[in-house]
């Protein structure tokens, strides 16, 4: 008999976890590309590029933290 902590995740939950991790990695890479790649968004100043990159990375962290939050209605 399995307890609640050891229950296997459903196929849908596993798929959404993989998709969420992929989105997290993609958003983090996009934020780092904006910050460090000079040819990306050349019409913005360096300060604006850093700010925009940080906003994208914070957004990725928020999405990832919401992904890990347990749904109270999930069985």
N, C-alpha and C positions, 0 to 999 in steps of 0.2 A: 504494500500500500504506500503510495507516494504522498508526502505532505505538500502543502502549498508552495513551499520554497523549492522543492525538487521537481515540480511538475514541468513537463516538456512544453515548450512554446508551440503554439499553433503555426501552421504553415504561413498563414497571413501575417502573423506577428514577426516571424523570422524574416519574411520578405521585406516588411516595412523597416525592420532593423537594418538589414543590408542596404536598402535604399537610403535610409537616413544617414548611415555612416558614409556612404558614397557622396551624398549631398554635403555632409559636413567637411569631408576632405576637399571636395571641389570648391566650396565657398572659401575655405582657408587658403587654398592655393590661389584662387582669384584675388583675394585680399593681399596676399604676399606679392603676386605679380604686379598689382597696381602700385604697391609701395616701392618695389625694388627695380622694376623694369622701366627704363627711361622712355622707351618707345610706346608704352601703353598710356593712353590718354595724354598726348603731348601738349594739349592746350591748357592743362591745369598746372598750377604752381606745385612745387614740392610739398608745401604744407597741406594743400588741398588733397593731393594724392595720398599723403600719409593719413589724413583724417578719413578719407573715403575708404581706404584699405582697412583701417581700424574698425570702422562701422560695419563693414562686411564681415570681418572676423568675429566681432561681437555678435552679429546676427547668426553666424554659424554656431557659436557657443550656445545661444539661446535656443535655437532649433534642436541642438543635440541634447540639451538638458531637458527639454520637453519630450524628446523621444524616450529618454530613460525613465521619465516619470511614470509610475504605474497607474493604469486606468482603474478607478475604483469599481467600474461596472463590468470589467472583463472577468470572465470566469476561468 
